[in-house]
Amino acid sequence: MSPEAHPAPTGQVKEELKRGLASRHLSMIAIGGAIGTGLFVASGSTIAEAGPGGALVAYILIGFMVLLLMQSLGEMAAHLPVAGSFQTFASRYVSSSFGFAMGWNYWFNWAITVAAELVAAGVIMSYWLPGVPGWVWAGVFLALILGINVLSARSYGESEFWLATVKVITVIVFLIAGIAMIFGILGNHNNGFANWTNGEAPFKGGFVSIMAIFMVAGFSFQGTEMIGVAAGESQNPRRDVPRALKSVFWRIMLFYIGAIAVIGTLIPYTNPNLLRTGETDIAYSPFTMVFENLGIAFAASVMNAVILTAILSAGNSGLYVSSRMLYALALEGRAPRIFTRVNARGIPMPALLMTAAIGLFGFASAVIGEGSAYTWLINISGLSGFITWVGVAICHYRFRRAYVAQGNDVNDLPYKAPLFPLGPIVALLMCLMVIAGQNYNAIFEGLWLQVVSAYIGLPIIIGVWLVHKLVTGSKRIPLEQVDVSGIEVGQAQ
């Protein structure tokens, strides 16, 4: 077996993965992961569900929770920048079984997201070529993102940089045009802020409706944590990871809050097309509706092209982070040894190909129908993302307590989360609240198929954790025995 099949242990500086990601790549990976169909598509249905004010509150609250989680992740990832990220932290700071469950959950989360994005790509392409089956486009786009990831980590970073740039420019143009429309500079929108006061606005359905869209808002923000995985291939993670997390979060918040405010002001929450944006007709993005109201020719085609870019970006990132997580799981003996193999370009090919195979679930759209497949996949992925965030909060709380208990000075950390211990505790409680209440209406109404699609990920991850715990006898690591050592990584060679 070649030396490449035996990567160095996770805690060492020498790694088989190549540190080819620059600071600008990390920033755009986080932005690209967080700005996607959640903003361009699902934002309309959240406004229809809870009104403009309710949607705004939901995104602000979830955004605050994500800020706390990213501070926690930044502290751990800057101290220990490894591709294993969440599962490595969970194994070191909590228990082996917890790490096993967190690692497989995150791999499953983004592997399934790849499948979901492939389904969405088929729906988008049907706007232009309705006669071509969705599974054909799923195969085409899977081959495309696989080809990008096969080249190198840097090629992935470059592709994500430019794909994310398209999305960022689109959002900025949208915000500028929307504000100009609100104040009568462009278009003929003369309603002012009437859509915030008509009917049940701004808070349709009160706090219950806000609770109902927390999961959608959370799914929209998922992707910011990708920096934790990408840190394993960052040139200078101790400098770049905290910088990227801090700057990127506020940009994402500005984009989301600004977009929700503009959409809620320009489009009545009672507009039936808003409800269609969360289902099969992705062509009815609220962004498209605003641009059409502005009188821009071919607005739907242009916006659909941008949404397709967002879908490819999310699938591209999902394939990258999930393959690295599978590699890290194998590196620590939690997945078959073959997934530790890395080629001369630093690409874990077996892990990449296995993850791409999960993308074949995108072909389920040809059997189940795009709308049904997309809804199931998004529900499963959204819950898995929140479970990952629960793990981040628990790991940070344990890490900091162990770090101090062993006589270390927190001021020696490359980045120190400013709101500890309140930050991880509040984030944990908010995550648990969202997980528990994501689809409680379906339980009360007896819609058991919806209940299963919403909560199926929870018993699976608990079962994985318990089975591993029973088989291995894994126990929680005492604080005094927690491995809080870090690694020093300078500029790439």
VOTOR-459251 format. One record per residue (C-alpha): x, y, z; residue in three letters. Coordinates in Angstrom, 2 decimals, decimal comma. Example, Ala and Ser with C-alpha at 12.3 -4.5 7.8 and 13.67 -1.06 7.14 Angstrom:
BEGIN
X|Y|Z|resn
12,30|-4,50|7,80|ALA
13,67|-1,06|7,14|SER
end
This chain:
BEGIN
X|Y|Z|resn
0,00|0,00|0,00|MET
1,37|3,42|-0,91|SER
2,32|6,04|1,68|PRO
-0,64|8,11|0,50|GLU
-2,93|5,46|1,90|ALA
-1,57|6,12|5,38|HIS
-2,26|9,78|6,21|PRO
-0,68|11,30|9,25|ALA
-2,73|11,30|12,47|PRO
-5,23|14,10|12,71|THR
-3,35|16,02|15,38|GLY
-0,11|16,32|13,40|GLN
0,84|19,17|11,12|VAL
1,76|16,91|8,23|LYS
-1,42|15,88|6,44|GLU
-2,13|14,20|3,13|GLU
-4,82|16,77|2,31|LEU
-3,22|19,78|0,65|LYS
-3,61|23,17|2,32|ARG
-4,56|25,02|-0,84|GLY
-7,44|27,22|0,34|LEU
-6,68|30,93|0,74|ALA
-8,52|33,41|2,94|SER
-10,79|34,59|0,11|ARG
-11,77|30,97|-0,56|HIS
-12,84|30,42|3,05|LEU
-15,00|33,55|3,04|SER
-16,77|32,62|-0,17|MET
-17,21|28,99|0,90|ILE
-19,21|30,21|3,89|ALA
-21,18|32,75|1,85|ILE
-21,75|30,26|-0,94|GLY
-22,98|27,63|1,48|GLY
-25,41|29,99|3,21|ALA
-26,81|31,94|0,23|ILE
-28,77|29,52|-1,89|GLY
-32,28|28,27|-2,45|THR
-33,11|29,10|1,18|GLY
-32,82|32,80|0,31|LEU
-33,76|32,83|-3,37|PHE
-36,66|30,36|-3,07|VAL
-37,89|29,59|0,46|ALA
-37,88|33,22|1,69|SER
-41,17|33,82|-0,13|GLY
-43,00|30,99|1,65|SER
-41,76|32,21|5,07|THR
-43,29|35,66|4,42|ILE
-46,55|34,03|3,31|ALA
-46,55|31,87|6,44|GLU
-45,68|34,43|9,12|ALA
-46,04|37,83|7,42|GLY
-43,13|40,19|6,69|PRO
-42,54|41,00|10,35|GLY
-42,76|37,38|11,45|GLY
-40,28|36,27|8,78|ALA
-37,92|39,08|9,74|LEU
-38,04|38,12|13,43|VAL
-37,48|34,43|12,61|ALA
-34,40|35,16|10,51|TYR
-33,00|37,58|13,11|ILE
-33,42|35,05|15,93|LEU
-31,94|32,18|13,92|ILE
-29,17|34,53|12,77|GLY
-28,33|35,35|16,38|PHE
-28,20|31,64|17,19|MET
-25,89|31,04|14,23|VAL
-23,63|33,90|15,38|LEU
-23,20|32,18|18,75|LEU
-22,50|28,85|17,08|LEU
-19,98|30,33|14,66|MET
-18,14|31,95|17,57|GLN
-17,98|28,54|19,24|SER
-16,84|26,86|16,05|LEU
-14,29|29,59|15,36|GLY
-12,62|29,04|18,73|GLU
-12,28|25,29|18,19|MET
-11,42|25,33|14,48|ALA
-8,70|27,97|14,84|ALA
-7,18|25,96|17,71|HIS
-7,47|22,59|15,94|LEU
-7,89|23,09|12,16|PRO
-8,57|19,58|10,85|VAL
-10,80|18,20|8,10|ALA
-12,64|16,11|10,70|GLY
-13,88|19,27|12,43|SER
-17,15|18,41|14,24|PHE
-16,54|14,69|14,64|GLN
-12,94|15,25|15,79|THR
-14,08|17,84|18,33|PHE
-16,91|15,58|19,53|ALA
-14,56|12,59|19,91|SER
-11,92|14,58|21,77|ARG
-14,11|16,75|23,98|TYR
-17,18|14,57|24,70|VAL
-16,89|10,86|23,85|SER
-15,94|8,49|21,07|SER
-19,58|7,55|20,45|SER
-20,65|11,18|20,28|PHE
-17,93|11,83|17,70|GLY
-18,97|8,78|15,69|PHE
-22,59|9,97|15,59|ALA
-21,72|13,60|14,79|MET
-19,36|12,61|11,98|GLY
-21,78|10,30|10,23|TRP
-24,63|12,78|10,76|ASN
-22,69|15,57|9,05|TYR
-21,61|13,34|6,20|TRP
-25,22|12,24|5,73|PHE
-26,46|15,83|6,01|ASN
-24,43|17,20|3,11|TRP
-24,47|14,02|1,03|ALA
-28,27|14,21|1,11|ILE
-28,10|17,93|0,37|THR
-26,20|17,12|-2,82|VAL
-29,10|14,87|-3,82|ALA
-31,63|17,57|-2,92|ALA
-29,82|20,17|-5,00|GLU
-29,70|17,81|-7,97|LEU
-33,47|17,44|-7,75|VAL
-33,82|21,22|-7,61|ALA
-31,53|21,59|-10,63|ALA
-33,85|19,34|-12,63|GLY
-36,84|21,49|-11,67|VAL
-35,03|24,68|-12,69|ILE
-33,96|23,26|-16,06|MET
-37,57|22,27|-16,77|SER
-38,31|26,00|-16,95|TYR
-36,33|26,17|-20,19|TRP
-36,53|22,55|-21,38|LEU
-39,75|21,07|-19,98|PRO
-39,55|17,98|-22,20|GLY
-36,27|16,70|-20,68|VAL
-36,73|14,44|-17,61|PRO
-35,33|15,79|-14,34|GLY
-33,09|12,74|-13,79|TRP
-31,12|13,65|-16,93|VAL
-30,14|17,01|-15,46|TRP
-29,40|15,39|-12,10|ALA
-26,85|13,19|-13,85|GLY
-25,33|16,07|-15,84|VAL
-24,87|18,33|-12,82|PHE
-23,58|15,50|-10,63|LEU
-20,88|14,83|-13,24|ALA
-20,04|18,55|-13,35|LEU
-19,55|19,06|-9,61|ILE
-17,73|15,74|-9,31|LEU
-15,32|16,88|-12,03|GLY
-14,63|20,14|-10,16|ILE
-13,92|18,31|-6,91|ASN
-11,67|15,72|-8,57|VAL
-9,16|18,36|-9,72|LEU
-7,95|19,75|-6,37|SER
-9,08|21,54|-3,22|ALA
-7,96|24,78|-4,82|ARG
-10,09|24,16|-7,93|SER
-13,06|23,64|-5,64|TYR
-12,19|26,85|-3,79|GLY
-11,87|28,82|-7,04|GLU
-15,13|27,48|-8,47|SER
-16,94|28,26|-5,23|GLU
-15,41|31,73|-5,16|PHE
-16,87|32,61|-8,56|TRP
-20,20|30,84|-8,06|LEU
-20,65|32,66|-4,76|ALA
-19,63|35,95|-6,38|THR
-22,54|35,63|-8,83|VAL
-24,93|35,17|-5,91|LYS
-23,50|38,07|-3,92|VAL
-23,73|40,44|-6,90|ILE
-27,33|39,35|-7,52|THR
-28,33|40,02|-3,91|VAL
-26,62|43,42|-3,88|ILE
-28,34|44,45|-7,14|VAL
-31,64|43,17|-5,73|PHE
-31,26|45,18|-2,52|LEU
-30,32|48,38|-4,35|ILE
-33,16|48,01|-6,87|ALA
-35,64|47,04|-4,16|GLY
-34,83|50,04|-1,97|ILE
-35,09|52,31|-5,02|ALA
-38,53|50,83|-5,77|MET
-39,72|51,27|-2,19|ILE
-38,89|54,97|-2,26|PHE
-40,30|55,51|-5,76|GLY
-36,98|56,04|-7,53|ILE
-37,50|53,03|-9,81|LEU
-40,62|51,36|-11,11|GLY
-44,12|52,37|-10,12|ASN
-44,39|50,89|-6,63|HIS
-46,36|53,50|-4,70|ASN
-47,65|51,48|-1,74|ASN
-44,90|52,61|0,61|GLY
-44,94|50,32|3,63|PHE
-48,62|49,38|3,34|ALA
-47,81|45,67|3,04|ASN
-46,54|45,81|6,63|TRP
-49,91|46,97|7,95|THR
-52,54|45,29|5,74|ASN
-54,58|42,40|7,10|GLY
-52,71|40,39|9,74|GLU
-49,38|41,99|8,86|ALA
-46,75|42,35|10,00|PRO
-47,12|39,26|12,25|PHE
-49,47|36,79|10,63|LYS
-50,29|34,01|13,08|GLY
-48,15|35,46|15,88|GLY
-45,33|33,55|17,55|PHE
-46,76|30,18|16,49|VAL
-46,15|31,03|12,84|SER
-42,68|32,34|13,64|ILE
-41,90|29,02|15,31|MET
-43,20|27,18|12,26|ALA
-40,64|28,81|9,95|ILE
-37,62|28,49|12,24|PHE
-36,53|25,28|10,48|MET
-36,71|26,95|7,05|VAL
-34,71|29,92|8,33|ALA
-32,19|27,57|9,91|GLY
-31,82|25,58|6,70|PHE
-31,12|28,86|4,89|SER
-28,17|29,61|7,19|PHE
-26,73|26,10|7,05|GLN
-23,41|26,16|5,26|GLY
-21,64|28,79|7,36|THR
-20,18|25,95|9,41|GLU
-18,38|24,60|6,32|MET
-15,42|26,75|7,34|ILE
-14,85|24,28|10,16|GLY
-14,25|21,47|7,65|VAL
-12,40|23,63|5,11|ALA
-9,99|24,70|7,89|ALA
-8,27|21,34|7,37|GLY
-7,12|22,55|3,93|GLU
-6,67|26,23|4,74|SER
-3,22|27,78|4,23|GLN
-3,34|29,75|7,49|ASN
-6,36|28,61|9,53|PRO
-5,39|30,33|12,80|ARG
-5,60|33,70|11,05|ARG
-8,17|33,06|8,32|ASP
-10,86|31,00|10,11|VAL
-11,80|33,60|12,78|PRO
-11,52|36,43|10,24|ARG
-13,78|34,65|7,74|ALA
-16,37|33,68|10,35|LEU
-16,67|37,20|11,76|LYS
-16,85|39,04|8,44|SER
-18,99|36,52|6,61|VAL
-21,66|36,28|9,28|PHE
-22,53|39,97|9,15|TRP
-22,60|39,98|5,36|ARG
-24,97|37,02|5,34|ILE
-27,19|38,66|7,95|MET
-27,29|41,88|5,90|LEU
-28,27|39,94|2,79|PHE
-31,00|37,91|4,50|TYR
-32,50|40,68|6,62|ILE
-32,31|43,15|3,74|GLY
-33,89|40,72|1,28|ALA
-36,74|39,77|3,63|ILE
-37,44|43,47|4,31|ALA
-37,49|44,33|0,59|VAL
-39,66|41,35|-0,40|ILE
-42,08|41,94|2,48|GLY
-42,42|45,60|1,51|THR
-42,84|45,13|-2,24|LEU
-44,94|41,93|-2,33|ILE
-48,06|41,41|-0,16|PRO
-47,76|38,36|2,06|TYR
-51,15|37,29|0,65|THR
-49,73|36,92|-2,88|ASN
-50,43|33,26|-3,74|PRO
-47,20|32,97|-5,76|ASN
-45,17|33,31|-2,56|LEU
-46,54|30,01|-1,34|LEU
-45,51|28,31|-4,56|ARG
-41,86|29,12|-4,00|THR
-41,43|26,44|-1,37|GLY
-42,70|23,60|-3,52|GLU
-42,19|22,54|-7,14|THR
-42,42|25,81|-9,03|ASP
-39,02|27,25|-8,17|ILE
-39,43|29,60|-11,14|ALA
-41,60|31,74|-8,85|TYR
-38,80|33,06|-6,72|SER
-39,72|36,26|-4,85|PRO
-36,58|37,75|-6,40|PHE
-38,05|37,03|-9,83|THR
-41,35|38,65|-8,83|MET
-39,62|41,84|-7,68|VAL
-37,52|42,12|-10,84|PHE
-40,61|41,53|-12,98|GLU
-42,43|44,31|-11,12|ASN
-39,50|46,54|-11,95|LEU
-40,15|45,87|-15,63|GLY
-36,90|44,06|-16,37|ILE
-37,29|41,93|-19,49|ALA
-36,51|38,24|-19,11|PHE
-36,41|38,66|-15,31|ALA
-37,59|35,10|-14,75|ALA
-34,95|33,61|-17,03|SER
-32,14|35,67|-15,52|VAL
-33,19|34,91|-11,94|MET
-33,63|31,23|-12,71|ASN
-30,08|31,17|-14,05|ALA
-28,86|32,71|-10,78|VAL
-30,86|30,17|-8,77|ILE
-29,29|27,41|-10,87|LEU
-25,88|28,87|-9,97|THR
-26,87|28,78|-6,29|ALA
-27,94|25,16|-6,60|ILE
-24,67|24,16|-8,25|LEU
-22,74|26,05|-5,58|SER
-24,57|24,26|-2,76|ALA
-24,09|20,88|-4,43|GLY
-20,42|21,64|-5,08|ASN
-19,83|22,58|-1,43|SER
-21,88|19,67|-0,14|GLY
-19,81|17,19|-2,11|LEU
-16,59|18,77|-0,85|TYR
-17,37|18,88|2,89|VAL
-19,10|15,51|3,05|SER
-16,22|13,76|1,28|SER
-13,74|15,35|3,72|ARG
-15,86|14,24|6,65|MET
-15,93|10,66|5,36|LEU
-12,15|10,83|4,92|TYR
-11,74|12,05|8,50|ALA
-14,05|9,32|9,83|LEU
-11,93|6,68|8,11|ALA
-8,74|8,31|9,36|LEU
-9,88|7,75|12,94|GLU
-11,15|4,22|12,32|GLY
-14,84|5,11|12,17|ARG
-15,28|4,24|8,49|ALA
-13,68|1,64|6,19|PRO
-9,95|2,13|5,77|ARG
-10,24|2,55|2,01|ILE
-11,67|6,03|2,51|PHE
-8,32|7,24|3,88|THR
-6,73|6,91|0,44|ARG
-5,62|10,24|-1,02|VAL
-4,21|10,78|-4,51|ASN
-1,19|12,87|-5,49|ALA
-3,34|16,03|-5,73|ARG
-4,54|15,63|-2,14|GLY
-8,03|14,42|-3,10|ILE
-9,61|11,60|-1,04|PRO
-10,98|9,87|-4,14|MET
-12,77|6,87|-2,57|PRO
-14,53|9,17|-0,09|ALA
-15,43|11,58|-2,91|LEU
-16,84|8,83|-5,13|LEU
-18,81|7,25|-2,30|MET
-20,35|10,61|-1,44|THR
-21,15|11,29|-5,09|ALA
-22,95|7,94|-5,20|ALA
-25,36|9,24|-2,58|ILE
-26,16|12,01|-5,04|GLY
-27,78|9,35|-7,17|LEU
-30,75|9,77|-4,84|PHE
-31,42|12,74|-7,08|GLY
-32,66|10,24|-9,60|PHE
-35,53|9,50|-7,20|ALA
-37,16|12,58|-8,69|SER
-37,93|10,54|-11,80|ALA
-39,89|8,03|-9,72|VAL
-41,34|10,02|-6,82|ILE
-41,74|13,36|-8,58|GLY
-39,51|16,39|-8,10|GLU
-41,69|18,12|-5,51|GLY
-42,07|15,11|-3,19|SER
-38,42|14,11|-3,43|ALA
-37,23|17,65|-2,85|TYR
-39,46|18,11|0,24|THR
-38,31|14,85|1,85|TRP
-34,64|15,49|1,17|LEU
-34,77|19,06|2,43|ILE
-36,56|18,01|5,63|ASN
-33,99|15,30|6,35|ILE
-31,07|17,60|5,58|SER
-32,47|20,51|7,58|GLY
-32,84|18,43|10,74|LEU
-29,36|16,90|10,34|SER
-27,93|20,41|10,12|GLY
-29,51|21,39|13,42|PHE
-28,18|18,21|15,02|ILE
-24,70|19,26|13,86|THR
-25,21|22,66|15,48|TRP
-26,28|20,98|18,73|VAL
-23,00|19,06|18,60|GLY
-20,98|22,26|18,03|VAL
-22,52|23,91|21,11|ALA
-21,91|20,87|23,33|ILE
-18,33|20,44|22,08|CYS
-17,43|24,08|22,69|HIS
-18,84|24,07|26,21|TYR
-16,85|20,95|27,05|ARG
-13,68|22,19|25,31|PHE
-13,51|25,50|27,12|ARG
-14,25|23,93|30,52|ARG
-11,58|21,26|29,96|ALA
-9,09|23,84|28,65|TYR
-9,44|25,90|31,83|VAL
-9,64|22,86|34,14|ALA
-6,23|21,73|32,88|GLN
-4,63|25,06|33,82|GLY
-4,54|26,71|30,39|ASN
-5,07|30,43|29,80|ASP
-7,91|31,19|27,37|VAL
-6,00|34,26|26,21|ASN
-3,54|31,88|24,55|ASP
-6,22|30,67|22,14|LEU
-5,94|32,00|18,55|PRO
-9,58|33,10|18,80|TYR
-11,70|33,33|21,94|LYS
-15,50|33,19|21,70|ALA
-16,61|36,35|23,54|PRO
-19,90|35,13|25,02|LEU
-18,85|31,89|26,73|PHE
-20,52|30,18|28,58|PRO
-23,79|31,90|27,69|LEU
-23,20|31,58|23,94|GLY
-23,13|27,79|23,56|PRO
-25,85|27,31|26,20|ILE
-28,30|29,71|24,51|VAL
-27,49|28,29|21,07|ALA
-28,03|24,74|22,34|LEU
-31,42|25,56|23,85|LEU
-32,56|27,38|20,70|MET
-31,50|24,45|18,51|CYS
-33,40|21,98|20,69|LEU
-36,48|24,20|20,60|MET
-36,41|24,34|16,80|VAL
-35,88|20,58|16,47|ILE
-38,79|19,82|18,81|ALA
-41,21|22,30|17,27|GLY
-40,35|22,10|13,57|GLN
-43,59|20,38|12,53|ASN
-45,71|19,98|15,65|TYR
-48,85|20,92|13,70|ASN
-48,56|17,69|11,71|ALA
-48,58|15,71|14,98|ILE
-51,75|17,38|16,27|PHE
-53,47|17,01|12,89|GLU
-52,47|13,36|12,48|GLY
-50,49|13,93|9,27|LEU
-48,13|11,07|10,00|TRP
-46,33|11,04|6,66|LEU
-45,30|14,66|7,27|GLN
-44,27|13,76|10,83|VAL
-42,03|10,98|9,55|VAL
-40,41|13,17|6,88|SER
-39,80|15,94|9,42|ALA
-38,40|13,91|12,33|TYR
-36,94|10,74|10,78|ILE
-33,37|11,97|11,18|GLY
-33,68|12,28|14,98|LEU
-34,22|8,61|15,93|PRO
-31,62|7,58|13,34|ILE
-28,84|9,70|14,83|ILE
-29,79|8,74|18,41|ILE
-29,78|5,08|17,36|GLY
-26,33|5,41|15,76|VAL
-24,97|6,97|18,94|TRP
-26,52|4,36|21,25|LEU
-25,46|1,36|19,16|VAL
-21,87|2,59|19,01|HIS
-21,95|3,27|22,75|LYS
-23,26|-0,22|23,52|LEU
-20,82|-1,98|21,17|VAL
-17,69|-0,06|22,21|THR
-18,55|0,80|25,81|GLY
-17,66|4,43|25,12|SER
-18,04|6,80|28,06|LYS
-17,94|10,56|28,48|ARG
-14,35|11,77|28,87|ILE
-13,59|13,46|32,23|PRO
-12,59|17,11|31,81|LEU
-9,13|16,43|33,22|GLU
-8,52|13,80|30,50|GLN
-9,90|15,71|27,52|VAL
-7,27|16,23|24,81|ASP
-7,19|20,03|24,38|VAL
-3,92|20,11|22,41|SER
-3,94|22,10|19,19|GLY
-1,75|22,22|16,12|ILE
0,36|25,01|14,70|GLU
-0,14|25,57|10,98|VAL
1,74|28,31|9,20|GLY
1,65|29,39|5,59|GLN
1,34|26,64|3,01|ALA
4,57|25,25|1,69|GLN
end
